[in-house]
Amino acid sequence: MQEHCTALAAAVQTGTLATVSELNLGLSSFHNDARYSLRDRLIAGCAMAYGVPASDVMQKYGCCQSFAYRMQSEAKDWLNNLEVIAEHRNTPFFFLARPLIERMVIVLSVTGQVSGQGIEEFFSLCFGYSISSSTIDNIRKEYNELAAEFLAGVGLSKIKVGACDEIYSNNTPYFTGIDLKTLYIFICEKAPDASGDSWNKSISRLHQNQNLNMTTCITDRGKGLLNGIKAALPDVRQQLDIFHVMRDLGNACSSLLCACENFVGVFLVTEEAV
């Protein structure tokens, strides 16, 4: 009972108490007093049930002793009803409100890279809660729009040295750009193709709307990227990255080493034959 009271009090105080009909079971029997909201009466009763002294509850809510003990009794009855529901469902005793559900979906999606089906199974196994795939998709869409709106208002004038490149997922290009000083990602968006025109449109939009005005941009040798950056920011200095140079140098050295080994092998075989 004590752990249930603690969970309930925390849920009510943080606004994560679920608003489903089953959780309203028994609340209509709570003492009707216009001076106190149902929320306050519920918190007061749970506090008493958990062991908070009646004098503290009386002082906080300005109520009499009989009122405090009545709230304690009715809170215990309400909690017992919820325990019966939880036991009947064979599920954990948790309170899930919409804000908490949304936060879990976003954390699982972004941090854990969990699929929609995985999120459904997580809620079912951990909380006995059924969440549909459409609900998950709607939550993701809503927060994507909020994130896009927020990012669109971020000024980019302080970015002086950036690095841009294309990454691919299922043969679809995504334009990426990062500020080398702060590691802030100023662009990460799906693109129709990797042409110079597409890069020009993306960088020009950031230049016009968010004042992106890099002095140096580090790129690979992609023609579309090079041409697009130059068209959008004519005065920017473009610098080829070291990674691709080192990779090409390493490949060349490996090829040369293999050729030398083959030559030595052929020479030794020929010498033996002679």
C-alpha positions in Angstrom: 0.0 0.0 0.0 2.8 2.5 0.9 4.5 2.1 -2.5 1.2 2.6 -4.3 0.5 5.7 -2.3 3.9 7.1 -3.1 3.4 6.3 -6.8 0.0 7.9 -6.8 1.0 11.0 -5.0 4.0 11.5 -7.3 1.8 10.9 -10.4 -0.8 13.5 -9.2 1.8 16.1 -8.3 3.7 15.8 -11.5 0.6 15.8 -13.7 1.2 12.2 -15.0 -1.9 10.8 -13.5 -3.8 9.0 -16.3 -7.3 10.3 -17.2 -9.0 7.0 -17.9 -12.4 6.0 -16.6 -11.0 3.1 -14.5 -8.8 5.5 -12.5 -11.9 7.5 -11.7 -13.4 4.5 -9.9 -14.4 5.5 -6.4 -13.6 9.2 -6.7 -17.3 10.2 -6.7 -17.4 9.0 -3.1 -14.8 11.5 -2.0 -16.0 14.0 0.6 -17.6 16.9 -1.3 -16.1 20.1 -0.1 -16.1 23.1 -2.5 -13.1 24.6 -0.7 -10.8 21.8 -2.1 -10.3 20.5 -5.6 -10.5 16.8 -6.2 -6.7 16.8 -6.9 -6.0 18.4 -3.5 -8.2 16.0 -1.7 -6.6 13.0 -3.5 -3.1 14.2 -2.6 -4.1 14.9 1.0 -5.6 11.5 1.3 -2.6 9.7 -0.2 -0.2 11.6 2.0 -2.1 10.5 5.0 -2.3 6.9 3.8 1.5 7.0 3.3 2.1 8.2 6.8 2.3 11.9 6.7 1.1 13.3 10.1 -2.4 14.6 10.2 -1.2 17.9 11.7 1.0 18.5 8.5 -2.0 17.9 6.2 -4.3 20.0 8.4 -1.8 22.9 8.3 -1.1 22.7 4.6 -4.8 22.5 3.5 -6.4 24.4 6.4 -8.7 21.5 7.2 -10.0 20.0 10.4 -8.8 16.6 11.7 -11.9 14.7 10.9 -11.7 15.9 7.2 -8.0 14.8 7.0 -8.8 11.3 8.3 -11.8 11.0 6.1 -9.6 11.7 3.1 -7.1 9.1 4.3 -9.9 6.5 4.5 -11.3 7.3 1.1 -7.9 7.4 -0.5 -7.1 3.9 0.8 -10.5 2.6 -0.5 -9.7 4.1 -3.9 -6.2 2.6 -4.0 -7.6 -0.8 -3.1 -10.0 -0.6 -6.0 -7.1 0.2 -8.3 -5.1 -2.8 -6.9 -8.1 -5.0 -7.8 -8.0 -3.7 -11.4 -4.2 -4.2 -11.6 -4.4 -7.8 -10.3 -7.3 -8.6 -12.6 -5.3 -7.4 -15.6 -2.1 -8.9 -14.2 -0.2 -5.7 -15.1 2.1 -3.4 -13.1 0.6 -0.6 -11.1 1.5 2.5 -13.1 -0.1 5.7 -14.1 0.5 6.9 -17.7 -0.7 10.2 -18.8 -0.4 11.6 -22.4 2.7 13.8 -21.7 4.6 10.9 -20.2 3.6 8.6 -23.1 4.8 11.1 -25.6 8.1 11.6 -23.8 8.7 7.8 -23.8 7.9 7.5 -27.5 10.3 10.2 -28.4 13.1 9.0 -26.1 12.7 5.4 -27.4 12.6 6.6 -31.0 15.5 9.1 -30.9 17.8 7.8 -28.3 17.1 4.1 -28.6 16.4 4.0 -32.3 13.5 1.7 -31.4 11.0 0.7 -34.2 7.3 1.4 -33.9 6.6 -2.3 -33.3 9.3 -2.3 -30.6 7.6 0.7 -28.9 4.3 -1.1 -28.9 5.8 -4.2 -27.3 7.7 -2.0 -24.7 4.4 -0.4 -23.5 2.6 -3.7 -23.5 5.3 -5.7 -21.6 6.3 -3.0 -19.1 3.0 -1.3 -18.4 0.2 -3.5 -19.8 -0.7 -0.5 -22.0 -1.8 -0.8 -25.6 -0.6 1.9 -27.9 -1.4 1.8 -31.6 1.1 2.3 -34.5 -0.9 5.3 -35.7 -0.6 7.0 -32.2 3.2 6.4 -32.3 3.4 7.9 -35.9 1.3 10.9 -34.9 3.5 11.6 -31.8 6.6 11.4 -33.9 5.2 13.6 -36.6 4.1 16.2 -34.1 7.5 16.4 -32.4 9.3 16.4 -35.7 7.3 19.5 -36.7 8.0 21.1 -33.3 11.7 20.4 -33.7 11.7 21.7 -37.3 10.0 24.9 -36.2 12.5 25.4 -33.4 15.5 24.7 -35.6 14.2 27.1 -38.2 14.5 29.9 -35.7 18.1 29.2 -34.7 20.5 31.8 -36.0 23.6 30.4 -37.9 25.6 33.6 -38.3 28.3 32.4 -35.8 29.2 29.4 -37.9 32.4 30.3 -39.7 34.0 26.9 -40.5 31.6 24.1 -41.4 31.8 20.6 -43.0 29.2 19.4 -45.4 28.6 16.0 -47.0 26.0 13.6 -48.2 25.0 10.4 -46.4 22.8 7.7 -47.9 20.0 5.6 -46.5 18.3 3.1 -48.8 19.9 4.9 -51.8 18.3 8.2 -50.7 20.7 11.2 -50.1 20.6 13.2 -46.9 22.4 16.5 -46.8 24.4 17.1 -43.6 26.4 20.0 -42.2 28.2 20.6 -38.9 29.8 23.5 -37.2 33.4 22.4 -36.5 33.7 24.6 -33.5 30.6 23.6 -31.6 29.7 20.4 -33.4 26.2 21.8 -33.9 24.4 20.1 -36.8 23.0 23.0 -38.9 21.6 20.8 -41.7 20.4 17.2 -41.8 17.6 16.8 -44.3 16.4 14.4 -47.0 17.2 15.6 -50.5 15.8 14.7 -53.9 19.3 14.1 -55.3 22.9 15.1 -54.7 23.1 17.6 -57.5 24.6 21.1 -57.3 21.1 22.6 -57.7 19.8 20.7 -54.7 22.7 21.7 -52.5 22.4 25.3 -53.8 18.7 25.4 -52.7 19.4 24.0 -49.3 22.4 26.2 -48.4 20.7 29.3 -49.9 17.7 28.8 -47.8 19.8 28.6 -44.6 21.7 31.7 -45.8 18.6 33.7 -46.4 16.5 32.6 -43.5 19.0 31.9 -40.8 22.0 34.0 -41.9 24.4 31.1 -42.6 27.5 32.7 -43.9 30.5 30.4 -43.6 34.0 31.6 -44.4 35.3 28.1 -44.9 33.5 24.9 -45.9 35.3 21.5 -45.7 34.0 19.0 -48.3 34.9 15.9 -50.2 35.3 15.9 -54.0 31.7 15.5 -54.8 30.9 17.7 -57.8 27.3 18.5 -56.7 28.4 19.5 -53.3 31.3 21.7 -54.5 29.2 23.4 -57.2 26.2 23.9 -54.9 28.2 25.5 -52.1 29.9 27.8 -54.5 26.6 28.9 -56.0 25.0 29.5 -52.6 28.0 31.1 -50.9 30.3 32.6 -53.7 32.9 34.0 -51.2 33.3 30.8 -49.1 36.7 29.1 -49.2 36.3 25.4 -49.9 38.8 23.0 -48.5 39.0 19.3 -49.2 38.9 17.0 -46.2 41.9 15.0 -45.0 39.9 11.8 -44.6 39.4 11.2 -48.3 43.0 12.1 -49.0 44.3 9.7 -46.4 41.9 7.0 -47.6 43.1 7.4 -51.2 46.7 7.5 -50.1 46.2 4.3 -48.0 44.5 2.5 -50.9 47.4 3.5 -53.3 50.0 2.3 -50.8 48.2 -1.0 -50.4 48.0 -1.5 -54.1 51.7 -0.7 -54.5 52.6 -3.1 -51.7 50.6 -5.9 -53.3 52.3 -5.3 -56.6 55.7 -5.4 -55.0 54.9 -8.6 -53.2 53.7 -10.2 -56.5 56.8 -9.0 -58.3 59.1 -10.5 -55.6 57.1 -13.7 -55.7 57.5 -14.0 -59.4 61.2 -13.1 -59.2 61.9 -15.9 -56.7 60.0 -18.5 -58.7 61.9 -17.5 -61.8 65.3 -17.6 -60.0 64.6 -21.1 -58.7 63.7 -22.3 -62.1 66.9 -21.0 -63.6 
